[in-house]
Amino acid sequence: MNKNKTGMNDELRSEYDLRKLRVRRVGSERKTFGGVNIRLEPDVAEMFPDSEAVNEVLRFLMRITK
């Protein structure tokens, strides 16, 4: 067991390099990993409980406008 500067014991294996981990940010600086982020205005967002509800309404609008 190695002691680091904070005095905590480091029991991780040497092959686990935590410095290479990606950190997900919160808010507008957040990066997406494999998807598109669309920001809704607060008055619109309060009408929909989740992204599935938004997608359902948009698909309905696509069908009726064809």
N, C-alpha and C positions, 0 to 999 in steps of 0.2 A: 504494500500500500504506500502510495506516495502522498506526501503532504504538500498542498499548494499554498499560495500566499494567504488565503483566508483561514487556513488551519483545518480545512475539511479534508476528510479522507477521500481519495479518488480510487474507486474500486473498479472502474471501467477497464475493459480490455484495451490494449494499445491499438488494435485495429479500428476502434470506434473513434473517428475524428469528428467531434462535434462542431468544429470550426467550419465545416463544409455544409452545414445545415442551412436551408433557406428559411428566412423569417418572413411570415406573412404579416403585412401591415394592415392596420385598420383605417378606414376612411378613404378619402379620395386618392391617397398615395398607394393604395393597395393594388398589387398586381394580381391578374387572374392567371390561373394555370389551366389552360385548355378551354376557356369559355369567353363569352362576350359579356361585359358588364354594361348595363344600361341603368342610368339613374332616373328615378321617377320623382316628380315634384311631390312634396308632402301631401297635398290634397288628393292627388291621384293615388299615391301609395296607401293611404288609409282605406281606400275602397277595396283593396285586394289583399287577402291574407297571406298569399305566397306567390312564387313565380309561376306555378302551375295555373293559378286562376288568371293571371295576366296572359299567359299563352293561350288559354281556352278562349278568352274574349277576342284576342287578336286573330285566332284562327276562324272564329265566327265572322268577324268583320271581313276577313279575306274571302270567305265563302259567299257572303251576301253582296260583295262588290263585284264579283265576277259576272 
